[in-house]
Amino acid sequence: SFVGGFTLPAAIAVAEDSTLSHNEVIDAISVLVSKSLLTFDHAARNSRYRLLEIARAYAQERLAESGETDAITQRTSTYFQFAFQACFDDWTQLSDADFEARYAPDLENLQTIVEWSFAPNSDARGGMTLVGLSGALWIGRLVVAEAERWLASAFAAIDETTPLVAKAQCQLTAGAFYYWRLNQQSIAVLRPAATTFQTLREPIRAGYASLLLSHTLAAIGDHEAEAHMKNAQSLLANCDRPRLQTLLPKTMAMIYYMRGMPAETVRENGKALLLAKAGGYEILALLLEENLADSLWLAGDLPQALAAARSVVEQCKQVSVAHKIPWAWIYGNLFGILTESGELVEAREIGRKTMHFLREADIPWLVMDHYALRSAKTGDAATSARIHGWINEYFLRKQITRQPNELRAMTSTAALLRELLPPKVLAPLLLEGAQLSEDAICQLAVLS
């Protein structure tokens, strides 16, 4: 039942029973190795075995014939529920490389067990537990559609008998996944997660939930963000969790950013970046460098902002794990800075790449003001007006606040459109754009 290989403790946990002792499991593994049916990776940090595909297929056939497939898969699920108990805590303390070495080899096994768990007449409760416990591993590694399917199945498995801590862990994991979208999906699960973990006297998880909630609320202009930030600071102030200590100034930087305070934003992002590099958090460090580029952009230093944004995009290309959702922010900022700087040809190329990441992350609205501004600057007033109408309607409908750089792009676009089009032409185009679908406006944005 191990698709992605296994360690010796995993094999013993699954195979040992009343008919097969601990030593007999070890002996059986030795025999398989001697017959070259099982490979042994000495180089892995946690030495791992892997059955040859032909041997694994034969073993699955024998299990099916004996009617034991579900029983063995259930025991494998139980083992991984135990193995992933420490996943979140390890993520808060280990470098990216060490966390990857410990957990990533089991991603295939996790996928297999979760898919089995949510099949009819399997173990949906176990699947829900695994999805919640293993979020630090699969967020950013699964394609978005698969991750959303896991979360939907996990929440469908929650009922009045679900342990409170398992439900809260599932909510926290969902909040961490949806957090990049800055929407009500994230807020709706982070609020109860923070409350439940605080009630259960779990300050680390409560503090992390409060941090994510604060950042999300700040990014959409909700003043409640500051109260959640203070709560996170009180819960995490003395915790020995380096990754969370890095997220504290990162979140404070977002609050300052939304206040339009570039110096304070740079200071807090700089603190967080030093901590991220010291902790070996490669993806987080990249995001913080992107935040610093964003801060320089806010301060009006376009040449420095552009150089910093280009550097971050180049570094993205070297990252081994493609966390595609954060890429939407990274490429989006480069697109916006290029547009404001008047580099419109390069902006068009980057804008097309950006849209792919924006659609994958389900946040095309995030930099749509810059698409409108680019169209206006190239003289395509009709397209700009339609995009401008759509994004204005979006913010009005969602009742959220633009971030400062996007607000400036919106203001510039409005001024250009008034110069390019008479009111009687502009007004119908704005209305037409407001009524377009998201798909239609995204296609329009990249064609301009």
C-alpha positions as CSV (number, residue, x, y, z in Angstrom):
1,S,0.0,0.0,0.0
2,F,3.1,2.3,0.0
3,V,3.1,4.0,-3.4
4,G,6.0,6.4,-2.6
5,G,8.3,4.0,-0.7
6,F,8.4,3.5,3.0
7,T,10.7,3.5,6.1
8,L,11.3,0.4,8.2
9,P,9.1,1.8,11.1
10,A,6.3,2.4,8.6
11,A,6.5,-1.2,7.3
12,I,6.5,-2.6,10.8
13,A,3.5,-0.5,11.9
14,V,1.4,-1.6,9.0
15,A,2.5,-5.3,8.6
16,E,3.0,-6.4,12.2
17,D,0.0,-8.2,13.7
18,S,-1.0,-11.4,15.6
19,T,0.3,-13.5,12.7
20,L,3.4,-11.6,11.8
21,S,5.9,-10.5,14.4
22,H,8.2,-7.5,14.5
23,N,11.2,-9.6,13.6
24,E,9.4,-11.5,10.9
25,V,8.5,-8.2,9.1
26,I,12.2,-7.3,9.2
27,D,13.2,-10.7,7.8
28,A,10.6,-10.5,5.0
29,I,12.0,-7.1,4.0
30,S,15.6,-8.5,4.0
31,V,14.4,-11.4,1.7
32,L,12.8,-9.0,-0.7
33,V,16.0,-6.8,-0.8
34,S,18.1,-9.9,-1.4
35,K,15.9,-10.9,-4.4
36,S,16.1,-7.4,-5.8
37,L,12.3,-6.9,-5.5
38,L,12.8,-4.1,-3.0
39,T,15.3,-1.2,-3.4
40,F,16.9,0.5,-0.4
41,D,17.9,4.2,-0.6
42,H,20.9,4.7,1.8
43,A,21.3,8.3,0.6
44,A,17.9,9.5,1.9
45,R,18.0,11.1,5.3
46,N,15.4,8.7,6.5
47,S,16.5,5.4,4.8
48,R,13.6,4.3,2.6
49,Y,12.6,1.1,0.8
50,R,10.6,1.0,-2.5
51,L,9.0,-2.1,-4.1
52,L,9.6,-2.6,-7.8
53,E,6.5,-1.8,-9.7
54,I,6.0,-5.4,-10.8
55,A,6.4,-6.6,-7.2
56,R,3.9,-4.0,-5.9
57,A,1.4,-4.9,-8.6
58,Y,1.7,-8.6,-7.6
59,A,1.3,-7.7,-3.9
60,Q,-1.8,-5.7,-4.6
61,E,-3.3,-8.6,-6.5
62,R,-2.6,-11.0,-3.7
63,L,-4.2,-8.5,-1.2
64,A,-7.3,-8.2,-3.4
65,E,-7.6,-11.9,-3.7
66,S,-7.4,-12.3,0.1
67,G,-9.9,-9.5,0.7
68,E,-7.4,-7.6,2.8
69,T,-6.9,-4.5,0.7
70,D,-9.1,-2.2,2.8
71,A,-7.8,-3.6,6.1
72,I,-4.2,-2.9,5.1
73,T,-5.0,0.5,3.6
74,Q,-6.8,1.3,6.9
75,R,-3.7,0.4,8.9
76,T,-1.6,2.5,6.6
77,S,-3.9,5.4,7.1
78,T,-3.7,4.9,10.9
79,Y,0.1,4.9,10.7
80,F,0.2,8.2,8.7
81,Q,-2.3,9.8,11.1
82,F,0.3,9.1,13.8
83,A,3.3,10.1,11.6
84,F,1.8,13.5,10.6
85,Q,0.9,14.5,14.2
86,A,4.1,16.5,14.4
87,C,3.9,17.9,10.9
88,F,2.7,21.4,11.8
89,D,5.0,21.7,14.8
90,D,8.0,20.5,12.7
91,W,7.1,23.1,10.0
92,T,7.2,25.9,12.5
93,Q,10.7,24.8,13.7
94,L,12.6,23.2,10.8
95,S,14.2,24.8,7.7
96,D,12.6,24.2,4.4
97,A,15.3,21.6,3.5
98,D,14.9,19.7,6.7
99,F,11.1,19.7,6.6
100,E,11.2,18.6,3.0
101,A,13.6,15.7,3.8
102,R,11.4,14.5,6.6
103,Y,7.9,14.7,5.0
104,A,8.1,15.2,1.2
105,P,9.0,11.5,0.4
106,D,5.6,10.5,1.7
107,L,3.5,12.9,-0.4
108,E,2.6,10.1,-2.9
109,N,1.6,7.8,0.0
110,L,-0.5,10.7,1.5
111,Q,-2.3,11.3,-1.8
112,T,-3.1,7.6,-2.1
113,I,-4.4,7.2,1.4
114,V,-6.5,10.4,1.3
115,E,-8.1,9.4,-2.0
116,W,-8.9,6.0,-0.6
117,S,-10.3,7.6,2.6
118,F,-12.8,9.7,0.8
119,A,-14.0,6.9,-1.5
120,P,-17.5,5.4,-0.5
121,N,-17.5,3.1,2.5
122,S,-13.9,3.9,3.4
123,D,-12.7,6.2,6.2
124,A,-13.8,9.8,5.7
125,R,-13.0,10.7,9.3
126,G,-9.5,9.4,8.9
127,G,-9.1,11.4,5.6
128,M,-10.3,14.6,7.2
129,T,-7.8,14.1,10.0
130,L,-5.0,13.5,7.6
131,V,-5.9,16.5,5.4
132,G,-5.8,18.7,8.5
133,L,-2.6,17.3,10.0
134,S,-0.6,17.3,6.8
135,G,-1.4,20.8,5.4
136,A,2.1,22.1,5.8
137,L,3.3,19.4,3.4
138,W,0.6,19.5,0.7
139,I,-0.2,23.3,0.5
140,G,1.8,24.5,-2.5
141,R,2.6,21.0,-3.7
142,L,-0.8,19.8,-4.9
143,V,-2.5,21.3,-7.9
144,V,-5.2,23.7,-6.7
145,A,-8.1,21.6,-8.0
146,E,-6.9,18.5,-6.0
147,A,-6.3,20.6,-2.9
148,E,-9.8,22.0,-3.1
149,R,-11.3,18.6,-3.6
150,W,-9.5,17.3,-0.5
151,L,-10.8,20.2,1.6
152,A,-14.3,19.9,0.3
153,S,-14.3,16.2,1.2
154,A,-12.7,16.9,4.6
155,F,-15.4,19.4,5.6
156,A,-18.1,17.1,4.3
157,A,-16.8,14.5,6.8
158,I,-17.1,16.8,9.8
159,D,-20.2,16.3,12.0
160,E,-21.3,16.7,15.6
161,T,-19.1,13.7,16.7
162,T,-15.9,15.1,15.2
163,P,-13.3,15.9,17.9
164,L,-13.0,19.7,18.3
165,V,-9.3,19.7,17.8
166,A,-9.5,17.7,14.6
167,K,-12.2,20.1,13.2
168,A,-10.1,23.2,14.2
169,Q,-6.9,21.7,12.7
170,C,-8.9,21.2,9.4
171,Q,-10.1,24.8,9.6
172,L,-6.6,26.1,10.2
173,T,-5.2,24.1,7.2
174,A,-8.0,25.4,5.0
175,G,-7.3,28.9,6.2
176,A,-3.6,28.5,5.3
177,F,-4.5,27.3,1.9
178,Y,-7.2,30.0,1.1
179,Y,-5.2,32.7,2.8
180,W,-3.5,33.6,-0.5
181,R,-6.9,34.5,-2.0
182,L,-7.7,37.2,0.6
183,N,-11.3,36.3,0.6
184,Q,-14.1,35.1,2.9
185,Q,-13.2,31.5,2.4
186,S,-10.1,32.1,4.5
187,I,-11.7,34.4,7.0
188,A,-14.7,32.1,7.6
189,V,-12.4,29.2,8.7
190,L,-9.6,31.1,10.4
191,R,-12.0,32.9,12.9
192,P,-13.4,29.6,14.5
193,A,-9.9,28.0,14.3
194,A,-8.3,30.8,16.3
195,T,-11.2,30.8,18.8
196,T,-11.2,27.0,19.3
197,F,-7.4,26.7,19.7
198,Q,-7.4,29.5,22.2
199,T,-10.2,27.8,24.1
200,L,-8.2,24.5,24.0
201,R,-5.2,26.4,25.3
202,E,-3.2,25.7,22.2
203,P,-1.4,29.1,21.9
204,I,0.9,28.1,18.9
205,R,-2.0,27.2,16.6
206,A,-4.2,29.9,18.0
207,G,-1.4,32.5,17.3
208,Y,-0.8,31.2,13.8
209,A,-4.5,31.3,13.0
210,S,-4.6,34.9,14.4
211,L,-1.6,35.9,12.2
212,L,-3.2,34.6,9.0
213,L,-6.5,36.2,9.9
214,S,-4.8,39.5,10.7
215,H,-2.8,39.5,7.4
216,T,-5.9,38.6,5.3
217,L,-8.1,41.3,7.0
218,A,-5.3,43.9,6.7
219,A,-4.9,43.2,3.0
220,I,-8.5,43.9,2.3
221,G,-8.6,47.0,4.4
222,D,-10.4,45.7,7.5
223,H,-9.4,47.5,10.7
224,E,-10.1,44.4,12.8
225,A,-6.7,43.2,11.6
226,E,-4.9,45.1,14.3
227,A,-6.8,43.4,17.1
228,H,-5.9,40.0,15.7
229,M,-2.3,41.0,15.3
230,K,-2.1,42.0,19.0
231,N,-3.7,38.7,20.0
232,A,-1.1,36.8,17.8
233,Q,1.8,38.8,19.4
234,S,0.6,38.0,22.9
235,L,0.3,34.3,22.1
236,L,3.5,33.9,20.2
237,A,5.8,36.5,21.8
238,N,7.9,33.9,23.7
239,C,7.4,30.8,21.6
240,D,10.4,28.9,20.3
241,R,9.0,28.7,16.8
242,P,11.3,30.5,14.4
243,R,9.0,30.4,11.4
244,L,6.2,32.0,13.3
245,Q,8.6,34.6,14.7
246,T,9.3,35.4,11.1
247,L,5.6,35.8,10.2
248,L,5.1,38.3,13.1
249,P,6.9,41.3,11.4
250,K,5.7,40.1,8.0
251,T,2.1,40.6,9.1
252,M,2.9,43.9,10.9
253,A,4.4,45.1,7.6
254,M,1.1,44.4,5.8
255,I,-0.7,46.5,8.4
256,Y,1.7,49.4,7.9
257,Y,1.6,49.0,4.1
258,M,-2.2,49.4,4.1
259,R,-1.8,52.6,6.1
260,G,0.5,54.0,3.4
261,M,3.6,54.0,5.7
262,P,6.5,52.8,3.4
263,A,9.4,53.3,5.9
264,E,7.7,51.2,8.6
265,T,6.7,48.6,6.0
266,V,10.3,48.3,4.8
267,R,11.6,48.1,8.3
268,E,9.3,45.2,9.3
269,N,9.7,43.3,6.0
270,G,13.5,43.7,6.5
271,K,13.3,42.2,9.9
272,A,11.3,39.3,8.6
273,L,13.6,38.7,5.7
274,L,16.7,38.4,8.0
275,L,14.8,35.8,10.1
276,A,13.6,33.9,7.0
277,K,17.1,33.6,5.6
278,A,18.5,32.6,9.0
279,G,15.8,29.9,9.3
280,G,16.3,28.5,5.8
281,Y,12.8,29.4,4.7
282,E,13.4,29.7,0.9
283,I,9.9,30.4,-0.2
284,L,9.1,32.8,2.6
285,A,12.3,34.7,2.0
286,L,11.3,35.1,-1.7
287,L,7.9,36.4,-0.7
288,L,9.5,38.9,1.7
289,E,11.9,40.1,-1.0
290,E,8.8,40.6,-3.1
291,N,7.2,42.5,-0.3
292,L,10.3,44.8,-0.1
293,A,10.0,45.5,-3.8
294,D,6.3,46.3,-3.2
295,S,7.4,48.7,-0.4
296,L,9.9,50.5,-2.7
297,W,7.1,50.8,-5.2
298,L,4.8,52.3,-2.6
299,A,7.6,54.8,-1.7
300,G,7.8,55.9,-5.3
301,D,11.3,54.5,-6.0
302,L,10.4,52.8,-9.3
303,P,13.9,52.0,-10.5
304,Q,14.8,50.3,-7.2
305,A,11.4,48.6,-7.1
306,L,11.8,47.3,-10.6
307,A,15.3,45.9,-10.0
308,A,14.1,44.2,-6.8
309,A,11.0,42.7,-8.5
310,R,13.1,41.4,-11.5
311,S,15.5,39.8,-9.0
312,V,12.7,38.0,-7.2
313,V,11.2,36.6,-10.5
314,E,14.6,35.3,-11.5
315,Q,15.0,33.6,-8.2
316,C,11.6,32.0,-8.6
317,K,12.9,30.2,-11.6
318,Q,15.5,28.4,-9.5
319,V,13.1,27.2,-6.7
320,S,12.8,23.5,-6.7
321,V,9.2,23.4,-5.3
322,A,6.8,25.3,-7.5
323,H,4.5,27.1,-5.0
324,K,2.4,28.5,-7.8
325,I,-0.1,30.5,-5.8
326,P,2.5,32.9,-4.3
327,W,3.9,33.3,-7.8
328,A,0.7,35.3,-8.6
329,W,1.8,38.0,-6.2
330,I,5.4,37.9,-7.3
331,Y,4.7,38.2,-11.1
332,G,1.8,40.5,-10.4
333,N,4.0,43.1,-8.7
334,L,6.6,43.0,-11.5
335,F,3.8,43.5,-14.1
336,G,2.4,46.5,-12.1
337,I,5.8,48.1,-11.7
338,L,6.6,47.7,-15.4
339,T,3.3,49.3,-16.3
340,E,3.7,52.3,-14.0
341,S,7.3,52.7,-15.3
342,G,6.2,52.8,-18.9
343,E,7.8,49.5,-19.9
344,L,4.7,48.5,-21.7
345,V,6.0,45.9,-24.2
346,E,7.7,43.9,-21.4
347,A,4.7,44.5,-19.2
348,R,2.5,42.8,-21.8
349,E,4.7,39.7,-21.9
350,I,4.8,39.5,-18.1
351,G,1.1,40.2,-17.8
352,R,0.3,37.2,-19.9
353,K,2.4,35.0,-17.6
354,T,1.0,36.6,-14.6
355,M,-2.6,35.8,-15.6
356,H,-1.9,32.1,-15.6
357,F,-0.8,32.3,-11.9
358,L,-3.7,34.6,-11.0
359,R,-6.2,32.2,-12.5
360,E,-4.7,29.2,-10.8
361,A,-4.8,31.1,-7.4
362,D,-8.3,32.4,-8.2
363,I,-7.3,36.0,-7.6
364,P,-7.4,37.7,-11.0
365,W,-8.8,40.8,-9.4
366,L,-5.6,41.3,-7.4
367,V,-3.7,43.3,-10.1
368,M,-6.5,44.0,-12.6
369,D,-6.1,47.7,-12.1
370,H,-2.7,47.4,-13.6
371,Y,-4.1,45.7,-16.7
372,A,-6.5,48.5,-17.1
373,L,-3.7,51.1,-16.7
374,R,-1.5,49.3,-19.3
375,S,-4.4,49.3,-21.8
376,A,-5.0,53.0,-21.2
377,K,-1.3,53.8,-21.6
378,T,-1.1,51.9,-25.0
379,G,-4.1,53.9,-26.2
380,D,-6.6,51.0,-26.1
381,A,-9.2,53.1,-24.2
382,A,-12.1,50.8,-24.9
383,T,-10.5,47.8,-23.4
384,S,-9.1,49.8,-20.5
385,A,-12.6,51.2,-19.8
386,R,-14.2,47.8,-19.7
387,I,-11.5,46.4,-17.4
388,H,-11.8,49.5,-15.2
389,G,-15.5,49.1,-15.0
390,W,-15.2,45.4,-14.1
391,I,-12.7,45.9,-11.3
392,N,-14.5,48.9,-9.8
393,E,-17.7,46.8,-9.6
394,Y,-15.7,43.9,-8.1
395,F,-14.4,46.1,-5.2
396,L,-17.8,47.6,-4.7
397,R,-19.5,44.3,-4.6
398,K,-17.0,42.7,-2.3
399,Q,-16.8,45.8,0.0
400,I,-13.0,45.5,0.2
401,T,-10.3,48.2,0.0
402,R,-7.7,48.5,-2.7
403,Q,-4.1,48.2,-1.7
404,P,-2.1,51.5,-2.1
405,N,-0.3,50.6,-5.3
406,E,-3.5,49.4,-6.9
407,L,-5.4,52.5,-5.7
408,R,-2.8,54.6,-7.5
409,A,-3.2,52.6,-10.7
410,M,-6.9,53.0,-10.5
411,T,-6.6,56.7,-10.1
412,S,-4.2,57.0,-13.0
413,T,-6.5,54.9,-15.2
414,A,-9.5,57.0,-14.4
415,A,-7.6,60.2,-15.3
416,L,-6.3,58.8,-18.6
417,L,-9.8,57.5,-19.6
418,R,-11.2,61.0,-19.0
419,E,-8.6,62.4,-21.3
420,L,-9.1,59.7,-24.0
421,L,-12.9,59.4,-24.1
422,P,-15.8,61.8,-23.8
423,P,-18.2,61.0,-20.9
424,K,-21.0,59.8,-23.3
425,V,-18.6,57.1,-24.7
426,L,-16.9,56.2,-21.5
427,A,-20.0,55.6,-19.3
428,P,-21.5,52.8,-21.5
429,L,-18.0,51.1,-21.7
430,L,-17.7,51.1,-17.9
431,L,-21.2,49.6,-17.6
432,E,-20.5,47.0,-20.2
433,G,-17.2,46.0,-18.4
434,A,-19.0,45.8,-15.0
435,Q,-21.4,43.2,-16.5
436,L,-18.7,40.9,-18.1
437,S,-17.8,37.6,-16.5
438,E,-14.4,37.0,-14.9
439,D,-13.4,34.7,-17.7
440,A,-14.2,37.3,-20.3
441,I,-12.4,40.1,-18.5
442,C,-9.3,38.0,-18.0
443,Q,-9.2,37.1,-21.7
444,L,-9.7,40.8,-22.6
445,A,-6.9,41.8,-20.2
446,V,-4.2,39.7,-21.8
447,L,-5.2,40.4,-25.4
448,S,-4.8,44.2,-25.1
